[in-house]
């Protein structure tokens, strides 16, 4: 005999125990973001579409930004975790850490995910908005704020321009020798620039 609670669960479209909640949320989020845009989409609406509790968004993705990153931008990182990881350690080696982490993440997929990210930004205004929210506000602004330096937004934007530009040349246009230089070489070359953007004199 079916209980009233089970009937209610079926009417609300809740997924049964053991279902792939994470993938269900990604699929639902992609649909909701396309329909309503980044700002218009809510965690509650996405969870309702997926038939899961809204708390699962925070559980699996840390919030709307992380879910957007994996459902639309297909980012291989959690923004908050990434910001926390690169902020740990000596502030004087911050530039080296962020370049090494950035290249390690994207090199692991042969740059394919970065290329896909660039394509999504080129064709969807929503992707541009989400990318700005994730990279500037959720990652680089957080890191810049932790350094205590002035002009945090300007510094974060400079860092973003350097890393995105490096990614374009390494993974999309594939200019040599930068496209195949080893990570240590890139860290030594680009790390000091990122360090200056975060903590040094920017005029």
MODELLER restraints for C-alpha pairs under 7 A, 6 or more apart:
rsr = mdl.restraints
at = mdl.atoms
rsr.add(forms.Gaussian(group=physical.xy_distance, feature=features.Distance(at['CA:13:A'], at['CA:51:A']), mean=5.10, stdev=0.5))
rsr.add(forms.Gaussian(group=physical.xy_distance, feature=features.Distance(at['CA:14:A'], at['CA:51:A']), mean=4.24, stdev=0.5))
rsr.add(forms.Gaussian(group=physical.xy_distance, feature=features.Distance(at['CA:14:A'], at['CA:52:A']), mean=5.58, stdev=0.5))
rsr.add(forms.Gaussian(group=physical.xy_distance, feature=features.Distance(at['CA:15:A'], at['CA:51:A']), mean=5.54, stdev=0.5))
rsr.add(forms.Gaussian(group=physical.xy_distance, feature=features.Distance(at['CA:15:A'], at['CA:52:A']), mean=6.28, stdev=0.5))
rsr.add(forms.Gaussian(group=physical.xy_distance, feature=features.Distance(at['CA:22:A'], at['CA:60:A']), mean=6.61, stdev=0.5))
rsr.add(forms.Gaussian(group=physical.xy_distance, feature=features.Distance(at['CA:24:A'], at['CA:50:A']), mean=5.47, stdev=0.5))
rsr.add(forms.Gaussian(group=physical.xy_distance, feature=features.Distance(at['CA:25:A'], at['CA:46:A']), mean=6.92, stdev=0.5))
rsr.add(forms.Gaussian(group=physical.xy_distance, feature=features.Distance(at['CA:25:A'], at['CA:47:A']), mean=6.66, stdev=0.5))
rsr.add(forms.Gaussian(group=physical.xy_distance, feature=features.Distance(at['CA:25:A'], at['CA:50:A']), mean=5.44, stdev=0.5))
rsr.add(forms.Gaussian(group=physical.xy_distance, feature=features.Distance(at['CA:26:A'], at['CA:67:A']), mean=6.87, stdev=0.5))
rsr.add(forms.Gaussian(group=physical.xy_distance, feature=features.Distance(at['CA:26:A'], at['CA:71:A']), mean=4.97, stdev=0.5))
rsr.add(forms.Gaussian(group=physical.xy_distance, feature=features.Distance(at['CA:27:A'], at['CA:71:A']), mean=6.95, stdev=0.5))
rsr.add(forms.Gaussian(group=physical.xy_distance, feature=features.Distance(at['CA:28:A'], at['CA:46:A']), mean=5.76, stdev=0.5))
rsr.add(forms.Gaussian(group=physical.xy_distance, feature=features.Distance(at['CA:28:A'], at['CA:49:A']), mean=5.63, stdev=0.5))
rsr.add(forms.Gaussian(group=physical.xy_distance, feature=features.Distance(at['CA:28:A'], at['CA:50:A']), mean=5.29, stdev=0.5))
rsr.add(forms.Gaussian(group=physical.xy_distance, feature=features.Distance(at['CA:29:A'], at['CA:46:A']), mean=5.33, stdev=0.5))
rsr.add(forms.Gaussian(group=physical.xy_distance, feature=features.Distance(at['CA:29:A'], at['CA:71:A']), mean=6.34, stdev=0.5))
rsr.add(forms.Gaussian(group=physical.xy_distance, feature=features.Distance(at['CA:30:A'], at['CA:71:A']), mean=5.35, stdev=0.5))
rsr.add(forms.Gaussian(group=physical.xy_distance, feature=features.Distance(at['CA:30:A'], at['CA:72:A']), mean=5.92, stdev=0.5))
rsr.add(forms.Gaussian(group=physical.xy_distance, feature=features.Distance(at['CA:32:A'], at['CA:41:A']), mean=6.15, stdev=0.5))
rsr.add(forms.Gaussian(group=physical.xy_distance, feature=features.Distance(at['CA:32:A'], at['CA:46:A']), mean=6.31, stdev=0.5))
rsr.add(forms.Gaussian(group=physical.xy_distance, feature=features.Distance(at['CA:33:A'], at['CA:41:A']), mean=5.77, stdev=0.5))
rsr.add(forms.Gaussian(group=physical.xy_distance, feature=features.Distance(at['CA:37:A'], at['CA:126:A']), mean=5.80, stdev=0.5))
rsr.add(forms.Gaussian(group=physical.xy_distance, feature=features.Distance(at['CA:38:A'], at['CA:126:A']), mean=6.01, stdev=0.5))
rsr.add(forms.Gaussian(group=physical.xy_distance, feature=features.Distance(at['CA:38:A'], at['CA:130:A']), mean=6.49, stdev=0.5))
rsr.add(forms.Gaussian(group=physical.xy_distance, feature=features.Distance(at['CA:43:A'], at['CA:54:A']), mean=6.24, stdev=0.5))
rsr.add(forms.Gaussian(group=physical.xy_distance, feature=features.Distance(at['CA:43:A'], at['CA:57:A']), mean=6.99, stdev=0.5))
rsr.add(forms.Gaussian(group=physical.xy_distance, feature=features.Distance(at['CA:43:A'], at['CA:64:A']), mean=6.32, stdev=0.5))
rsr.add(forms.Gaussian(group=physical.xy_distance, feature=features.Distance(at['CA:44:A'], at['CA:54:A']), mean=5.55, stdev=0.5))
rsr.add(forms.Gaussian(group=physical.xy_distance, feature=features.Distance(at['CA:47:A'], at['CA:53:A']), mean=5.99, stdev=0.5))
rsr.add(forms.Gaussian(group=physical.xy_distance, feature=features.Distance(at['CA:47:A'], at['CA:54:A']), mean=5.04, stdev=0.5))
rsr.add(forms.Gaussian(group=physical.xy_distance, feature=features.Distance(at['CA:57:A'], at['CA:63:A']), mean=5.80, stdev=0.5))
rsr.add(forms.Gaussian(group=physical.xy_distance, feature=features.Distance(at['CA:61:A'], at['CA:67:A']), mean=5.32, stdev=0.5))
rsr.add(forms.Gaussian(group=physical.xy_distance, feature=features.Distance(at['CA:65:A'], at['CA:134:A']), mean=6.26, stdev=0.5))
rsr.add(forms.Gaussian(group=physical.xy_distance, feature=features.Distance(at['CA:66:A'], at['CA:78:A']), mean=5.74, stdev=0.5))
rsr.add(forms.Gaussian(group=physical.xy_distance, feature=features.Distance(at['CA:66:A'], at['CA:79:A']), mean=6.29, stdev=0.5))
rsr.add(forms.Gaussian(group=physical.xy_distance, feature=features.Distance(at['CA:69:A'], at['CA:75:A']), mean=5.05, stdev=0.5))
rsr.add(forms.Gaussian(group=physical.xy_distance, feature=features.Distance(at['CA:73:A'], at['CA:117:A']), mean=5.55, stdev=0.5))
rsr.add(forms.Gaussian(group=physical.xy_distance, feature=features.Distance(at['CA:73:A'], at['CA:120:A']), mean=6.78, stdev=0.5))
rsr.add(forms.Gaussian(group=physical.xy_distance, feature=features.Distance(at['CA:73:A'], at['CA:127:A']), mean=6.71, stdev=0.5))
rsr.add(forms.Gaussian(group=physical.xy_distance, feature=features.Distance(at['CA:74:A'], at['CA:117:A']), mean=6.97, stdev=0.5))
rsr.add(forms.Gaussian(group=physical.xy_distance, feature=features.Distance(at['CA:79:A'], at['CA:134:A']), mean=6.49, stdev=0.5))
rsr.add(forms.Gaussian(group=physical.xy_distance, feature=features.Distance(at['CA:79:A'], at['CA:138:A']), mean=6.02, stdev=0.5))
rsr.add(forms.Gaussian(group=physical.xy_distance, feature=features.Distance(at['CA:79:A'], at['CA:139:A']), mean=5.91, stdev=0.5))
rsr.add(forms.Gaussian(group=physical.xy_distance, feature=features.Distance(at['CA:80:A'], at['CA:138:A']), mean=6.37, stdev=0.5))
rsr.add(forms.Gaussian(group=physical.xy_distance, feature=features.Distance(at['CA:80:A'], at['CA:139:A']), mean=6.68, stdev=0.5))
rsr.add(forms.Gaussian(group=physical.xy_distance, feature=features.Distance(at['CA:83:A'], at['CA:139:A']), mean=4.87, stdev=0.5))
rsr.add(forms.Gaussian(group=physical.xy_distance, feature=features.Distance(at['CA:83:A'], at['CA:142:A']), mean=6.74, stdev=0.5))
rsr.add(forms.Gaussian(group=physical.xy_distance, feature=features.Distance(at['CA:83:A'], at['CA:143:A']), mean=6.22, stdev=0.5))
rsr.add(forms.Gaussian(group=physical.xy_distance, feature=features.Distance(at['CA:86:A'], at['CA:94:A']), mean=6.83, stdev=0.5))
rsr.add(forms.Gaussian(group=physical.xy_distance, feature=features.Distance(at['CA:86:A'], at['CA:97:A']), mean=6.11, stdev=0.5))
rsr.add(forms.Gaussian(group=physical.xy_distance, feature=features.Distance(at['CA:86:A'], at['CA:98:A']), mean=5.88, stdev=0.5))
rsr.add(forms.Gaussian(group=physical.xy_distance, feature=features.Distance(at['CA:87:A'], at['CA:143:A']), mean=5.95, stdev=0.5))
rsr.add(forms.Gaussian(group=physical.xy_distance, feature=features.Distance(at['CA:94:A'], at['CA:195:A']), mean=6.14, stdev=0.5))
rsr.add(forms.Gaussian(group=physical.xy_distance, feature=features.Distance(at['CA:95:A'], at['CA:191:A']), mean=4.51, stdev=0.5))
rsr.add(forms.Gaussian(group=physical.xy_distance, feature=features.Distance(at['CA:95:A'], at['CA:192:A']), mean=6.04, stdev=0.5))
rsr.add(forms.Gaussian(group=physical.xy_distance, feature=features.Distance(at['CA:95:A'], at['CA:194:A']), mean=4.72, stdev=0.5))
rsr.add(forms.Gaussian(group=physical.xy_distance, feature=features.Distance(at['CA:95:A'], at['CA:195:A']), mean=4.12, stdev=0.5))
rsr.add(forms.Gaussian(group=physical.xy_distance, feature=features.Distance(at['CA:96:A'], at['CA:187:A']), mean=5.54, stdev=0.5))
rsr.add(forms.Gaussian(group=physical.xy_distance, feature=features.Distance(at['CA:96:A'], at['CA:191:A']), mean=4.34, stdev=0.5))
rsr.add(forms.Gaussian(group=physical.xy_distance, feature=features.Distance(at['CA:99:A'], at['CA:187:A']), mean=5.71, stdev=0.5))
rsr.add(forms.Gaussian(group=physical.xy_distance, feature=features.Distance(at['CA:99:A'], at['CA:191:A']), mean=5.97, stdev=0.5))
rsr.add(forms.Gaussian(group=physical.xy_distance, feature=features.Distance(at['CA:100:A'], at['CA:183:A']), mean=6.55, stdev=0.5))
rsr.add(forms.Gaussian(group=physical.xy_distance, feature=features.Distance(at['CA:100:A'], at['CA:187:A']), mean=5.92, stdev=0.5))
rsr.add(forms.Gaussian(group=physical.xy_distance, feature=features.Distance(at['CA:103:A'], at['CA:183:A']), mean=6.75, stdev=0.5))
rsr.add(forms.Gaussian(group=physical.xy_distance, feature=features.Distance(at['CA:106:A'], at['CA:113:A']), mean=7.00, stdev=0.5))
rsr.add(forms.Gaussian(group=physical.xy_distance, feature=features.Distance(at['CA:106:A'], at['CA:114:A']), mean=6.57, stdev=0.5))
rsr.add(forms.Gaussian(group=physical.xy_distance, feature=features.Distance(at['CA:111:A'], at['CA:171:A']), mean=5.03, stdev=0.5))
rsr.add(forms.Gaussian(group=physical.xy_distance, feature=features.Distance(at['CA:114:A'], at['CA:171:A']), mean=6.93, stdev=0.5))
rsr.add(forms.Gaussian(group=physical.xy_distance, feature=features.Distance(at['CA:115:A'], at['CA:171:A']), mean=6.53, stdev=0.5))
rsr.add(forms.Gaussian(group=physical.xy_distance, feature=features.Distance(at['CA:115:A'], at['CA:172:A']), mean=5.84, stdev=0.5))
rsr.add(forms.Gaussian(group=physical.xy_distance, feature=features.Distance(at['CA:120:A'], at['CA:127:A']), mean=6.09, stdev=0.5))
rsr.add(forms.Gaussian(group=physical.xy_distance, feature=features.Distance(at['CA:121:A'], at['CA:127:A']), mean=5.00, stdev=0.5))
rsr.add(forms.Gaussian(group=physical.xy_distance, feature=features.Distance(at['CA:121:A'], at['CA:128:A']), mean=5.10, stdev=0.5))
rsr.add(forms.Gaussian(group=physical.xy_distance, feature=features.Distance(at['CA:136:A'], at['CA:156:A']), mean=6.21, stdev=0.5))
rsr.add(forms.Gaussian(group=physical.xy_distance, feature=features.Distance(at['CA:136:A'], at['CA:157:A']), mean=6.70, stdev=0.5))
rsr.add(forms.Gaussian(group=physical.xy_distance, feature=features.Distance(at['CA:140:A'], at['CA:156:A']), mean=4.94, stdev=0.5))
rsr.add(forms.Gaussian(group=physical.xy_distance, feature=features.Distance(at['CA:141:A'], at['CA:152:A']), mean=6.27, stdev=0.5))
rsr.add(forms.Gaussian(group=physical.xy_distance, feature=features.Distance(at['CA:141:A'], at['CA:153:A']), mean=6.16, stdev=0.5))
rsr.add(forms.Gaussian(group=physical.xy_distance, feature=features.Distance(at['CA:141:A'], at['CA:156:A']), mean=5.39, stdev=0.5))
rsr.add(forms.Gaussian(group=physical.xy_distance, feature=features.Distance(at['CA:144:A'], at['CA:152:A']), mean=5.36, stdev=0.5))
rsr.add(forms.Gaussian(group=physical.xy_distance, feature=features.Distance(at['CA:144:A'], at['CA:155:A']), mean=6.93, stdev=0.5))
rsr.add(forms.Gaussian(group=physical.xy_distance, feature=features.Distance(at['CA:144:A'], at['CA:156:A']), mean=6.25, stdev=0.5))
rsr.add(forms.Gaussian(group=physical.xy_distance, feature=features.Distance(at['CA:144:A'], at['CA:198:A']), mean=5.93, stdev=0.5))
rsr.add(forms.Gaussian(group=physical.xy_distance, feature=features.Distance(at['CA:145:A'], at['CA:152:A']), mean=6.04, stdev=0.5))
rsr.add(forms.Gaussian(group=physical.xy_distance, feature=features.Distance(at['CA:147:A'], at['CA:199:A']), mean=6.77, stdev=0.5))
rsr.add(forms.Gaussian(group=physical.xy_distance, feature=features.Distance(at['CA:149:A'], at['CA:199:A']), mean=5.98, stdev=0.5))
rsr.add(forms.Gaussian(group=physical.xy_distance, feature=features.Distance(at['CA:155:A'], at['CA:197:A']), mean=5.40, stdev=0.5))
rsr.add(forms.Gaussian(group=physical.xy_distance, feature=features.Distance(at['CA:155:A'], at['CA:198:A']), mean=5.76, stdev=0.5))
rsr.add(forms.Gaussian(group=physical.xy_distance, feature=features.Distance(at['CA:158:A'], at['CA:197:A']), mean=6.38, stdev=0.5))
rsr.add(forms.Gaussian(group=physical.xy_distance, feature=features.Distance(at['CA:159:A'], at['CA:194:A']), mean=5.94, stdev=0.5))
rsr.add(forms.Gaussian(group=physical.xy_distance, feature=features.Distance(at['CA:159:A'], at['CA:197:A']), mean=6.24, stdev=0.5))
rsr.add(forms.Gaussian(group=physical.xy_distance, feature=features.Distance(at['CA:169:A'], at['CA:175:A']), mean=5.64, stdev=0.5))
rsr.add(forms.Gaussian(group=physical.xy_distance, feature=features.Distance(at['CA:169:A'], at['CA:179:A']), mean=6.73, stdev=0.5))
rsr.add(forms.Gaussian(group=physical.xy_distance, feature=features.Distance(at['CA:170:A'], at['CA:178:A']), mean=5.98, stdev=0.5))
rsr.add(forms.Gaussian(group=physical.xy_distance, feature=features.Distance(at['CA:170:A'], at['CA:179:A']), mean=4.08, stdev=0.5))
rsr.add(forms.Gaussian(group=physical.xy_distance, feature=features.Distance(at['CA:171:A'], at['CA:179:A']), mean=6.68, stdev=0.5))
